[in-house]
Amino acid sequence: MRNIVDSMMNRTLYTVMLMSVISFQGLIAQDLIIKKSGEEIKAKVLEIGIEGVTYKRYDNQSGPSYVVPKADISVIRYENGTEDVFGTVNSETANNAVQEQPVTVQKADIPEAKFKPFFSMGFNILMHNGIYGGTVPARPDGGSFYPSGGDPYTGLGFGVNMGFRISEFLGLYFDINRYDSKTPVAYAGGYATSDWVFEMNDYNTRLIGPFSENANYLISTTGMRLGVRLYAPLKKKQIQPWYGIYYGYYNVTLGVYSEDKKSTYGNTNEDVTGLTYLNVGVDFWDKSRSFGGTLFAEFGSPVVRNYKIEDCLHTGWVFQDYGEGTHLFGYNRIGLSLNFVSSRKK
């Protein structure tokens, strides 16, 4: 009986030991994937590819296959005790057991800024071709100036401007300018001469004088103009060519004055309106488009007609225009404007 019991106990012990060995072998017969985050995966490694490692979960080897990127793996410990080392473990991340995911920043096209209407102000200075000799009552006799055929004298102008840019293609424009031009009539101690003087002298002489001081024929015009500018937008927004049409109201004084303008030999004052339709220019702006300049050219001028200058050069003499007219300022003008943006709509 005792032999039977001993035999049963030996068999039981043998069975327990055999199961323990099998269980121990099962514990070590697995691969261990350790990720850089510190996470451990018990697995059966199937394949190590170029980009990733394919494995099955150790506790579900008949289940689906998984792939983990090689970039996320620190080391693989195989069931036979060997290792493949891929990188180092981030201790801080390992402690938190959180895998850090890379952030991909994609470059996006920056949309072009939408045009914003703005107000601008500026200061003008310009030169114009002044008065032609053929339109004056007289000219110096015996001097160096002899404007036969209408030799021009250059005049100056200056003023202020305001603009409202409605769109990339269109803007409103307003300016106030003063234009002055003069041409000699007589020099101190000399005489003046013209066909008109010959007529006023009943065709007896072409001369009047002598003059005690220099005398000049002067045209002074102050004008306000309102108009539109049409812009040709370029890719480079700092350069903006334009074409303009203006309608203006002008007050003009015409007459013969002394050099210091303190005395007159007859003058008149007229109000005139008119269109200037051939104006071109280019705006130049700084990078912030808050300060800039304009180079411009203007062609054409309104005309004052049928005016009379009474007591011109002599009491009772009348210098009269019979419709031919006189330009309010030089027919051709070039100028520069300095501009700044006073406000820009949001």
C-alpha positions in Angstrom: 0.0 0.0 0.0 2.8 2.3 0.9 4.5 1.6 -2.4 1.4 2.5 -4.2 1.1 5.9 -2.4 4.8 6.7 -3.0 4.4 5.9 -6.6 1.4 8.3 -6.9 3.3 11.0 -5.1 6.3 10.7 -7.4 4.1 10.9 -10.4 2.3 14.0 -9.1 5.6 15.7 -8.3 7.0 14.8 -11.7 3.9 16.3 -13.4 4.2 19.5 -11.3 7.9 19.9 -12.1 7.2 19.2 -15.8 4.5 21.8 -15.9 6.7 24.3 -14.1 9.5 23.8 -16.7 7.1 24.2 -19.5 5.6 27.3 -17.9 9.1 28.8 -17.4 10.1 28.1 -20.9 6.9 29.8 -22.0 7.8 32.8 -20.0 11.1 33.2 -21.6 10.1 32.0 -25.1 8.9 35.5 -26.1 10.3 38.6 -27.8 10.2 42.0 -26.0 9.9 45.2 -28.0 10.9 48.3 -25.9 9.9 51.6 -27.5 11.6 54.9 -27.0 8.7 56.0 -24.9 9.4 53.2 -22.4 6.4 51.2 -23.4 7.1 47.4 -23.6 5.3 45.1 -26.0 5.4 41.3 -25.5 5.5 39.9 -29.0 6.5 37.4 -31.5 8.6 39.3 -34.0 7.8 38.2 -37.6 9.8 40.6 -39.8 12.1 43.6 -39.5 11.5 45.8 -42.5 13.0 49.0 -43.8 10.6 51.3 -42.1 8.9 49.1 -39.5 8.8 45.9 -37.4 6.0 43.4 -38.0 4.9 41.3 -34.9 2.0 39.4 -33.4 1.0 39.9 -29.8 2.5 37.2 -27.7 -0.8 36.5 -26.0 -2.7 36.3 -29.3 -0.3 34.8 -31.8 -3.1 33.5 -34.0 -4.5 37.0 -34.2 -3.7 39.9 -36.5 -0.2 41.2 -37.3 0.9 44.7 -36.1 3.6 47.1 -37.4 5.5 49.6 -35.2 7.8 52.2 -36.9 11.5 51.5 -36.3 11.9 55.1 -35.5 9.8 54.5 -32.3 11.8 51.4 -31.2 14.7 51.6 -28.7 15.6 47.8 -28.5 14.2 44.4 -29.3 15.1 41.5 -26.9 14.5 38.1 -28.6 13.5 34.8 -26.9 17.1 33.4 -27.5 18.6 36.3 -25.4 20.0 38.4 -28.3 19.1 42.0 -28.9 18.7 44.5 -31.7 19.3 48.1 -30.6 17.7 50.9 -32.5 18.0 54.0 -30.3 17.8 55.2 -26.7 15.0 55.5 -24.3 13.7 59.0 -23.4 13.7 58.7 -19.7 11.3 61.6 -19.1 8.9 60.2 -21.6 9.3 56.7 -20.4 8.4 57.8 -16.9 5.2 59.3 -18.2 4.7 56.4 -20.6 3.5 58.9 -23.2 4.7 58.7 -26.8 5.7 62.1 -28.2 4.3 62.6 -31.7 6.1 64.7 -34.2 4.3 67.8 -35.5 4.5 68.4 -39.3 4.3 72.1 -40.3 3.1 72.6 -43.9 4.0 75.8 -45.7 0.9 77.5 -46.9 0.6 80.1 -49.6 0.1 83.5 -48.0 -2.9 85.2 -49.6 -2.3 88.6 -51.2 -3.4 91.4 -48.9 -6.8 92.8 -49.9 -6.8 96.4 -51.2 -7.8 98.9 -48.6 -9.1 102.4 -49.7 -7.1 105.3 -48.3 -6.9 109.1 -48.1 -3.7 110.9 -49.1 -2.3 114.4 -49.0 0.6 116.1 -50.7 2.4 119.2 -51.9 3.0 120.1 -55.5 5.7 122.0 -57.3 5.8 122.3 -61.0 7.3 124.2 -64.0 5.4 125.3 -67.0 6.3 127.0 -70.2 4.9 130.3 -69.2 3.7 133.2 -71.5 4.3 133.4 -75.2 5.4 136.8 -76.4 2.7 137.0 -79.1 -0.1 137.3 -76.4 1.3 140.3 -74.5 0.5 144.0 -75.1 4.1 145.0 -75.9 7.7 143.9 -75.6 11.0 145.7 -74.9 12.4 147.7 -77.7 16.1 147.4 -78.3 16.7 144.8 -75.6 18.0 141.3 -75.9 14.5 139.9 -75.6 12.7 139.8 -78.9 9.9 137.1 -78.8 9.0 137.2 -82.5 7.1 133.9 -83.1 6.3 133.4 -79.4 9.5 132.4 -77.5 8.3 131.1 -74.1 9.3 132.1 -70.7 9.2 129.5 -67.9 6.8 129.9 -65.0 6.5 128.1 -61.6 3.5 126.6 -59.8 2.9 125.2 -56.4 0.0 123.9 -54.3 -1.5 121.1 -52.2 -3.5 118.0 -53.2 -5.8 115.4 -51.6 -6.7 112.0 -52.9 -9.0 109.2 -52.1 -8.0 105.9 -53.6 -11.2 103.9 -54.1 -9.8 100.8 -55.6 -6.6 99.5 -57.3 -7.8 101.0 -60.5 -9.6 104.2 -59.5 -9.0 107.2 -57.4 -10.6 110.7 -56.8 -8.2 113.7 -56.9 -8.5 117.3 -55.7 -5.9 120.0 -55.7 -5.4 123.8 -55.2 -2.6 125.4 -57.2 -1.1 128.8 -57.8 0.6 129.4 -61.2 2.8 132.5 -61.9 4.4 133.5 -65.1 5.8 136.7 -66.5 7.5 138.2 -69.5 9.2 141.6 -69.9 7.3 144.5 -71.4 10.0 147.2 -71.0 13.2 147.8 -69.1 14.0 150.8 -66.9 15.0 153.7 -69.1 13.8 151.9 -72.3 10.7 151.7 -74.5 8.0 149.1 -75.3 6.8 148.3 -78.8 4.1 146.3 -80.6 1.5 146.4 -83.3 -1.0 147.2 -80.7 1.0 150.2 -79.5 1.2 151.3 -83.1 -2.6 151.1 -83.3 -3.1 153.0 -80.0 -0.8 155.8 -81.3 -3.0 156.2 -84.4 -0.2 154.5 -86.5 2.3 157.3 -85.8 4.8 155.3 -83.8 5.4 151.8 -82.4 7.0 153.0 -79.2 5.8 154.0 -75.8 8.1 155.1 -73.0 10.6 155.7 -71.6 9.8 153.6 -68.5 11.2 154.6 -65.1 11.4 150.9 -64.0 11.2 147.4 -65.3 7.7 146.4 -66.4 6.5 142.8 -66.9 3.3 141.3 -68.2 2.1 139.0 -65.4 -0.4 136.1 -65.4 -1.3 134.8 -61.9 -3.8 131.9 -61.7 -5.2 130.2 -58.7 -7.3 127.1 -59.4 -9.2 124.3 -57.8 -9.5 121.1 -59.7 -11.5 117.9 -59.1 -11.0 114.8 -61.1 -10.4 111.1 -61.4 -7.3 109.1 -61.9 -7.2 105.7 -63.6 -4.4 103.4 -62.3 -2.6 100.6 -64.2 -1.8 98.2 -61.3 1.6 96.5 -61.5 2.9 93.5 -59.7 5.2 95.8 -57.8 2.7 97.8 -55.8 5.2 100.5 -54.9 5.1 101.8 -58.5 1.7 102.9 -59.8 1.3 104.7 -63.2 -2.0 106.6 -63.8 -3.9 108.8 -66.2 -6.1 111.7 -65.0 -8.9 113.9 -66.1 -9.6 117.1 -64.1 -12.3 119.9 -64.2 -11.3 123.1 -62.5 -12.4 126.6 -61.5 -9.8 129.3 -61.8 -9.3 132.9 -60.9 -6.8 134.6 -63.1 -5.2 138.1 -63.0 -3.6 139.5 -66.1 -1.8 142.8 -66.3 1.4 144.8 -66.6 3.2 145.3 -63.3 6.4 146.8 -61.9 9.2 144.5 -61.0 8.2 144.6 -57.3 4.5 144.3 -58.2 3.6 147.3 -56.1 2.4 149.4 -59.1 0.4 148.4 -62.2 0.1 149.7 -65.8 -3.3 148.2 -66.1 -4.8 144.8 -65.1 -8.0 142.7 -65.1 -9.4 139.8 -63.1 -11.4 136.9 -64.6 -13.1 133.7 -63.5 -12.7 130.7 -65.8 -13.7 127.0 -65.7 -12.3 124.3 -67.9 -11.2 120.7 -68.4 -7.7 119.4 -68.5 -7.9 115.9 -69.9 -4.3 114.8 -70.7 -2.5 114.3 -67.4 -0.2 111.4 -66.7 2.1 110.4 -63.9 3.6 107.7 -61.7 3.2 107.3 -58.0 6.1 105.9 -56.0 5.5 104.6 -52.5 7.8 103.2 -49.8 7.4 99.6 -48.6 4.8 100.5 -46.0 2.9 102.5 -48.7 2.6 105.4 -46.2 4.9 108.0 -47.8 5.8 108.6 -51.5 6.1 110.9 -54.4 4.6 111.5 -57.8 6.2 112.5 -61.0 3.6 114.0 -63.4 3.2 115.8 -66.7 0.2 117.8 -67.8 -0.7 118.9 -71.3 -3.3 121.5 -72.3 -4.7 124.4 -70.4 -8.0 126.2 -70.1 -8.1 129.6 -71.9 -9.4 133.0 -70.8 -11.0 134.8 -73.7 -12.5 138.2 -74.5 -10.9 140.0 -71.6 -10.1 143.7 -71.5 -7.2 145.4 -69.7 -8.2 149.1 -69.4 -5.7 151.9 -69.1 -3.0 149.5 -70.3 0.4 151.3 -70.5 -1.4 154.6 -71.0 -4.6 156.2 -69.7 -7.5 155.4 -72.0 -5.7 152.6 -73.9 -7.6 149.2 -73.8 -5.8 145.9 -74.6 -8.5 143.5 -75.6 -8.7 139.9 -76.6 -11.1 139.2 -79.4 -11.5 135.4 -78.9 -8.0 134.2 -79.5 -7.5 133.7 -75.8 -4.6 133.3 -73.4 -3.8 130.1 -71.5 -4.2 130.3 -67.8 -0.9 128.7 -67.3 1.8 127.0 -69.5 0.4 124.6 -72.0 3.0 122.0 -71.0 3.7 121.3 -67.3 6.0 118.9 -65.4 6.1 118.5 -61.7 6.7 116.6 -58.5 4.4 115.9 -55.6 5.4 114.7 -52.2 2.6 112.6 -50.7 1.7 110.8 -47.5 -1.2 108.6 -46.5 -3.4 110.4 -43.9 -5.7 107.5 -43.2 -6.4 104.0 -44.4 -9.7 102.2 -44.1 -9.7 98.9 -42.2 
